[in-house]
Every structure is written in structure tokens, then in C-alpha cells.
């Protein structure tokens, strides 16, 4: 089986640069026998930045580049010469990427807007040269500060698709067919369960040259929040959708029952998902007559509902109108979910192992919040 190009989870080892040591130097010249201290400061260690890039759609480019190391700062020199700063490293990721500590699961940061840039790991500051420590009572200090150590951390990058509408339904509910009908997306469509093995995005055209983004989330099954089927792997992509479009086929045993199972799986994964706007589309209605449609209406949940057929186009215009009104309903708008510290069972099982024996240097923690060096720091 060919490997998927859709990568939404990677684990990488990052290390910022350590600061260069300050120089301990005493100036000497032929006619200046007692020139005094002139050791320069060490250079700053390189930072590691996280930057959002709208031209990226997956984390595939990071899958085989699992180590990101910034450059170290150079030591200071004589004549108050400053050391060179270490080279910064920038990790470019798709919009909607969140970062977690791989060891503790702690949320670190996220980027959602194109061009947004955050410091993921800060490089160590360079040490001060001995000329900073001269005084009337200590005119020739023979010491200088070492640079701050590097910070090493293994992080998990999780991509959560940024889409206006997320399609939620059991396998073979017609999600991929609908997406291919109302957008230019061409997902794989077949008559067996779990045809879709990765999320698909489509741009849905609307009136007056307006549009919105729709995401086809791979089929969720009962027990997905506990790790069954494919739902656990892709449930995170539902968190950032403004509107959830539940899709239940007309030939289901109970439309309300299937809808409640889907909603239960979402809320078990993240309770905040129950606050999102929800719309129900009853699919595959092209073979039903008016009498059967009326009978189905008695088994509907109390949310906006549209009867559609992606094959004949029945109800597609009404569905677009309803979704557009929900997306632009400021009175009922629910803030899109961003990060959330999820339980360990919500992590993808296929985690790689890294040697993190170096860990975080205690000295870096001690100096992390100290913006001013003085003689007592070391």
C-alpha cells in the first residue's frame, strides 16, 4: 500500500543554540602597561522559530527531518569584541498547527494565521566579558560569565485543518460524494467502508463570487473516541471547524440514533465540541417519494435539517444557503476551538522514540526569567 502524503502528526527533537562565553582578557600594549580588562561579550545562541505558511497543507516536509538544531553563539574576544550570534532556525508549518511537549503533553504554542511567527525555543544569552565587572575596588577582574546553555526539547506538531464546515458521518454516508459534487475536490469514492483514509479539503463556491472551505473527515464509527477505527486519528480536525455538518443516509435504521452516536463520539473526544453549530444533511434521498420523506421527518433531531441527493442535486442549493447563513450568523457564532490539552489516548499511536537523555539543563531554567546579568549570576 502506497504511503499517504497527508501527514498531520510529527515528532521532532529541537535544540536551541547555547550562548557564547564572555572573554576574560586584559589589554596590554607597549606604552599601555596597565590597560585594564577588555574582554568582549559572547554571542547569543540561535533561536528556533515556528512560522505559519499558507502554501503548506501537511507536515510531510518534516517527516524525515526530525532534528532541528540552532547554531551556538561564538565566544567574545579581546578589545571588547562581541562574539557572533548563533544561526536561527525556522520551522515552517501549515496554518492551524499546534505544538505540544512530547514528554508531558503540555501545550506550548500554535500558529493559525499566514506569516505568524513564534519563538519555540529561545537561544541562550551570551556571557558578559570581564570589562563589565571592573570597578574602583576591582580594577582587573579575572573572570567572565559563561554563556547560557542550550535548551533541548522533543515536541509534537499536530495539524488541525482550518475549515469552515466539517463533514461528520459514518463510513459510506456520502461525505466524499457531496464534497466532489459541490467543489473541485476529487476524493476517492467507492461503495465500501473506509474508502476515505485521509481528510480532504474543498472550496465550495457560493453566490456573488463568495466561497467557504469544507473538510471531509474520514469516517467515524461508534467507539472512535476510545481508539476504534480511524476516528481517533482524525477527530482533532473537527475542533477548528466553525460548523459541523452531520451526514446520515436516508436508509439508516434511525436517523436520530445515528446522529446521537456521532455527537456522543465528538463530545467524548472533546466536550467543547457540543457548543459548535450543527446542521444535519439526510443523504441519498433520490430514491424516496414524498410519503417516505414525510415519515423520516418524525425521526429528526432538533437541529436545522436538509434532505439532499448528491447524485441528482436535490437540496444542494438549500444546503449551501443554510451553511452560509450558519457561518455568518454572528448571534449564534461559536468561537472556533484552538488548543486543548487532550488526554494521552488522543495522541496518535505511531510515536517514534528519541534520545532525550540530555533533557533540559537546570541552569537554563534558573536563568530563563533573568533579563539582567550581574556578578552574582554565576
C-alpha positions in Angstrom: 0.0 0.0 0.0 1.4 3.4 -1.0 2.3 5.7 1.8 -0.1 8.6 2.3 1.2 12.1 1.5 -1.1 13.6 4.2 0.9 13.9 7.4 -0.8 15.6 10.3 1.4 14.5 13.2 5.2 14.6 13.6 7.6 14.3 16.5 10.8 16.2 16.3 13.8 16.9 18.5 14.6 20.6 18.8 17.7 22.3 20.4 18.4 26.0 20.6 21.9 27.3 20.5 24.0 27.9 23.6 25.3 31.3 24.3 29.0 32.1 23.8 31.2 32.6 26.8 32.4 36.1 27.7 36.1 36.8 27.3 38.5 37.3 30.2 41.2 39.5 28.7 43.5 42.2 30.0 44.6 44.9 27.5 48.3 45.1 27.0 50.3 47.4 24.7 53.8 48.7 24.6 53.0 52.0 26.0 49.9 50.9 28.0 51.2 48.5 30.6 48.1 48.6 32.6 45.3 48.9 30.1 42.7 47.1 32.2 40.1 44.5 31.3 38.7 44.5 27.7 37.1 41.0 27.3 34.1 41.1 25.0 30.7 39.5 25.4 29.7 36.2 23.9 27.2 35.9 21.1 23.6 34.8 21.6 22.6 31.3 20.8 20.3 30.7 17.9 16.5 30.7 18.4 14.1 28.2 16.9 11.0 29.8 15.4 7.7 28.4 14.3 6.2 30.1 11.3 2.8 29.5 9.6 2.9 29.2 5.8 -0.4 29.1 3.9 1.3 27.3 1.0 1.8 24.2 3.1 -1.0 21.8 3.7 0.6 18.9 5.6 3.6 18.2 7.7 5.1 15.9 5.2 8.2 18.0 4.7 9.1 17.4 8.4 8.5 13.7 8.4 12.1 12.8 7.5 13.8 15.9 9.1 13.3 15.0 12.7 16.1 17.1 14.2 16.2 20.9 14.3 19.4 22.4 15.9 20.1 26.1 16.0 23.7 27.4 15.9 25.8 28.2 19.0 27.0 31.7 19.9 30.7 32.4 19.5 32.8 33.5 22.5 33.8 37.1 23.0 37.3 38.3 22.2 39.8 40.9 23.1 39.3 44.7 22.7 35.6 44.3 23.7 34.9 42.2 20.6 31.5 40.6 20.6 31.0 37.0 19.7 28.9 36.1 16.6 25.3 35.2 17.3 24.3 31.6 16.5 22.2 30.8 13.4 18.5 30.8 14.0 16.3 28.0 12.6 12.7 28.4 11.4 10.2 25.5 11.2 7.6 26.3 8.6 4.3 24.6 9.2 0.7 24.8 7.8 -1.7 27.3 9.3 -3.5 25.5 12.2 -0.5 23.7 13.7 -0.3 23.2 17.4 2.8 22.3 19.4 2.9 20.0 22.5 5.7 18.9 24.7 6.3 15.2 23.8 7.2 14.2 27.4 4.5 16.0 29.4 1.7 16.7 26.8 1.9 20.4 27.8 0.6 22.8 25.1 3.3 25.1 24.0 2.1 27.3 21.2 0.1 27.3 17.9 0.0 29.3 14.7 -3.2 29.9 12.8 -2.5 33.0 10.5 -0.3 33.1 7.5 3.1 34.6 8.4 2.5 34.3 12.2 5.8 33.6 13.8 6.5 32.5 17.4 9.7 31.6 19.3 9.5 27.9 20.0 12.9 27.6 21.9 15.0 30.6 22.9 18.7 30.5 22.4 21.0 31.0 25.4 22.3 34.5 26.1 26.0 35.2 25.7 28.1 35.7 28.8 29.4 39.1 29.7 33.1 39.8 29.3 35.3 40.8 32.2 35.2 44.5 31.3 31.7 44.6 32.7 32.9 43.8 36.2 35.6 46.4 36.7 35.2 48.8 39.5 37.2 51.1 41.7 37.9 48.3 44.1 38.3 45.6 41.4 40.2 47.1 38.6 41.4 43.9 37.0 38.6 41.3 37.3 40.0 38.0 36.1 36.6 36.3 35.4 33.8 36.5 32.9 30.4 34.9 32.6 29.8 31.7 30.7 27.0 31.7 28.1 23.6 30.3 28.9 23.2 26.6 28.0 21.1 25.4 25.1 17.5 24.2 25.6 16.6 20.8 24.2 13.1 19.6 23.9 11.2 16.9 21.9 8.0 18.4 20.6 4.9 17.1 18.8 3.5 19.0 15.9 -0.2 18.4 15.3 -2.0 19.8 12.3 -5.7 20.6 12.8 -7.3 21.5 9.5 -8.7 25.1 9.3 -12.1 24.7 7.5 -15.4 26.5 7.8 -17.5 23.3 7.5 -16.5 19.9 8.7 -18.4 16.8 7.4 -19.1 14.3 10.1 -20.7 10.9 9.4 -20.2 7.1 9.4 -18.4 5.4 6.5 -20.4 5.5 3.3 -22.6 8.3 4.5 -21.9 10.2 1.3 -19.4 12.7 2.6 -16.9 12.4 -0.3 -19.6 12.3 -2.9 -21.0 15.6 -1.6 -17.6 17.2 -1.5 -16.9 16.2 -5.1 -20.3 17.5 -6.1 -20.1 21.0 -4.7 -16.4 21.6 -5.0 -13.5 20.8 -7.3 -12.1 18.3 -4.9 -11.8 14.8 -6.2 -11.6 12.4 -3.2 -11.7 8.6 -3.8 -15.3 7.3 -3.9 -16.3 3.7 -3.6 -19.1 1.6 -2.1 -17.1 0.0 0.7 -16.4 1.4 4.2 -13.4 3.5 5.0 -12.8 4.5 1.3 -11.5 7.8 2.6 -8.3 7.3 4.6 -7.2 11.0 4.9 -9.0 14.3 5.2 -9.9 16.2 2.0 -10.5 19.9 1.6 -12.7 21.6 -1.0 -13.5 25.2 -1.8 -17.3 25.5 -2.2 -18.5 28.3 -4.5 -21.4 30.4 -3.4 -23.3 33.3 -4.8 -21.7 36.6 -5.8 -18.2 35.0 -6.0 -18.2 34.1 -2.4 -16.9 30.7 -1.1 -16.2 28.7 2.0 -13.9 25.7 2.8 -15.3 22.3 3.5 -13.4 19.4 5.0 -14.2 15.7 4.6 -13.2 14.0 7.8 -12.6 10.2 7.4 -15.5 8.0 8.7 -16.1 7.9 12.4 -17.5 4.8 14.0 -19.0 4.1 17.4 -16.2 3.9 19.9 -13.9 6.2 17.8 -13.2 8.3 20.9 -11.8 5.2 22.5 -9.5 4.5 19.7 -11.6 2.3 17.4 -11.5 2.6 13.6 -9.9 5.7 12.0 -11.9 8.3 14.0 -9.3 8.8 16.8 -6.7 9.8 14.3 -8.7 12.5 12.6 -11.1 13.7 15.3 -8.7 16.6 16.0 -9.5 18.1 12.6 -13.1 18.7 13.7 -12.0 21.0 16.5 -11.4 24.0 14.3 -14.4 23.8 12.0 -16.9 26.6 12.5 -19.9 24.5 11.6 -20.3 20.7 11.8 -22.4 19.1 9.0 -23.7 15.8 10.2 -24.5 13.4 7.4 -26.8 10.4 7.8 -28.2 8.3 4.9 -31.9 8.1 4.5 -31.8 4.3 4.6 -30.3 4.3 8.2 -32.2 2.4 10.8 -32.7 5.6 12.8 -31.6 9.0 11.7 -31.8 10.4 15.2 -30.0 7.4 16.6 -27.0 7.7 14.2 -26.8 11.5 14.8 -26.7 11.0 18.6 -24.0 8.4 18.3 -21.9 10.7 16.2 -22.4 13.6 18.6 -21.6 11.4 21.5 -18.3 10.4 20.0 -17.3 14.0 19.3 -18.2 15.2 22.8 -16.4 12.2 24.4 -13.2 13.3 22.5 -13.7 17.0 23.4 -16.7 18.2 25.4 -16.4 21.7 23.9 -17.5 20.4 20.5 -21.1 20.3 21.7 -21.1 24.1 21.6 -20.4 24.3 17.9 -23.1 25.0 15.4 -24.6 21.8 13.9 -26.5 21.1 10.7 -27.9 17.7 9.6 -28.0 16.5 6.0 -30.0 13.4 5.3 -28.3 11.9 2.2 -29.3 9.5 -0.6 -32.9 10.9 -0.8 -33.2 10.5 -4.6 -35.0 7.1 -4.3 -37.5 8.3 -1.7 -41.0 9.5 -2.5 -42.9 12.3 -0.7 -44.6 9.9 1.6 -41.3 8.3 2.8 -39.8 11.7 3.2 -42.6 12.8 5.5 -42.2 9.7 7.5 -38.5 10.4 8.0 -39.2 13.9 9.4 -40.6 12.4 12.6 -37.2 10.8 13.4 -35.1 14.0 13.2 -33.1 15.7 15.9 -33.8 19.3 16.8 -31.3 21.0 14.6 -31.5 22.5 11.1 -32.0 19.7 8.6 -31.8 19.4 4.8 -32.7 16.4 2.6 -30.2 16.0 -0.2 -29.0 13.8 -3.0 -25.5 14.4 -4.4 -26.4 12.3 -7.5 -29.4 14.3 -8.6 -28.6 17.6 -6.9 -31.7 17.6 -4.8 -31.4 20.0 -1.9 -27.8 21.1 -2.7 -28.7 24.7 -3.1 -30.7 24.8 0.1 -27.8 23.1 1.9 -25.4 25.8 0.7 -27.8 28.6 1.8 -28.2 27.0 5.2 -24.4 26.6 5.7 -23.7 30.1 4.6 -26.3 31.5 6.9 -24.9 29.5 9.8 -21.3 30.6 9.0 -22.4 34.3 9.1 -24.8 34.2 12.0 -23.0 36.4 14.4 -25.7 36.0 17.1 -25.0 32.2 17.2 -21.4 32.2 16.3 -19.3 29.9 18.4 -15.6 30.7 18.8 -13.5 28.2 16.9 -11.7 25.8 19.2 -8.0 26.2 19.3 -5.6 24.3 21.5 -6.7 21.9 24.2 -4.6 19.6 26.4 -6.1 16.3 25.4 -5.7 13.1 27.3 -2.9 10.8 26.2 -5.3 8.5 24.4 -6.0 11.3 21.9 -2.4 11.1 20.6 -1.6 9.1 17.5 -0.2 5.7 18.5 2.6 5.7 16.0 5.1 7.7 18.0 8.8 7.5 17.4 11.4 7.3 20.1 14.1 9.9 20.6 17.0 10.0 22.9 16.1 12.9 25.2 18.6 12.0 27.9 20.1 15.4 27.7 16.8 16.9 28.9 16.5 20.5 30.0 19.5 22.0 31.7 18.6 23.1 35.2 20.8 26.2 34.8 18.7 27.3 31.8 15.6 27.2 34.0 17.3 29.3 36.7 18.3 32.0 34.2 15.2 31.8 32.0 13.4 34.8 33.6 16.6 36.8 34.4 17.0 39.7 31.9 19.9 41.3 33.7 23.3 39.7 34.2 25.3 40.7 37.2 28.3 39.3 39.0 26.1 37.2 41.3 24.5 35.2 38.4 27.4 32.9 38.1 
